[in-house]
Amino acid sequence: MGHPPEFSLEPRPNQAPAAKVGGPSAGVRSRVQLDSNLKRWFGRNLGLWRTRRLYFFSEGEDLRVDMMLRVEAFSEPAEGDAAYRFSWWPEQDYSFFENNTICVAEGTMEVYLCGHQLRRSRGYLCGNAIESQIRQVDEHELIFESHYEQWRILEQIRLVDQDRYRSRSIHSWKGGMLEMMATHHEIRVEEAGVPIS
């Protein structure tokens, strides 16, 4: 039995193109609907989350940490269709972050939703600005694929039980080798606050 095909946002070479439905404006209408669905999905994530994380590293080390994650919206995006701020920090001090050069204990990033891309002011694994391609699985789940430096990151986030919980699965390859996997189980602690001016 072969390995499953690698995830890609590009169409398969032997895949027939999708049939066009409607006139010239049909594609525009579909794009607007998808973009509004993406904005609605991000809006459902606003607030403060307690996140229970389990990391698996290629060297065999496993780690469990408890973090906090705040997702806020800007009232007027500086660019794109919508803008958000993600802030994260550990619930307690973990010596792991001092010894591990991959994961960052705390930080803030600003993100801009630009059609099917998410532009981030920094990556979780580096300080450089990055872009992620977005694929919407259904109304509750998005997949983000990012490429930067030697990293390829595949992140799936699903909202569960009327947005009280989030489930995140992250796979990170460095130089083509799977370096880190993580699962995050998150529970909402606070509802969304006032948008950032």
Buried (B, 14 or more C-beta within 10 A) or exposed (E): EEEEEEEEEEEEEEEEEEEEEEEEEEEEEEEEEBBEBBBEBBBBBBBBBBBBBEBBBEEEEEBEBEBBBBBBBBEEBEEBBBBBBBBBEBEEEBEBBEEBEBBBBEEEBBBBBBEBBBBBBBBBBBEEEBBBBBBBEEEBBBBBBBEBEEBBBBBBBBBBEEBEBBBBBBBBBBEEEEBBBBEBBBEBEEEBEEEEE
